[in-house]
């Protein structure tokens, strides 16, 4: 149905069909307008799903809140990972600086010992 509508709007002749509905012999006496994919879905009672289930808005709000909480936890997890990697890199850097300083002090003491003897 949507393809025929678009074909009429755009003007694609190969996608157009005859204006009347075609019924195959296998379809029987069922009309094409009773198909659920054309228009609003029916639940068989004549009442729309929104009126039959009034708590759908509440469920949608809960889902939205859960989605926001999930986004926040993912964001916090990324920040925690960055802090962990950053503190590890800082610790490694400070450790290397301490080793360098200790080697410098050791060599300085060895040089002084050579000159004093």
VENWO-V775730 format. One record per pair of residues at least 6 apart in sequence whose ideal C-beta (glycine too) atoms are under 6 Angstrom apart, sorted by the first residue. I is the first residue (numbers start at 1). J is the second residue. D is the distance in whole Angstrom. If there is no record, write none. Layout:
BEGIN
i=I j=J d=D
i=I j=J d=D
END
This chain:
BEGIN
i=1 j=38 d=6
i=3 j=15 d=6
i=4 j=17 d=6
i=7 j=15 d=4
i=7 j=16 d=5
i=21 j=32 d=5
i=43 j=49 d=6
END
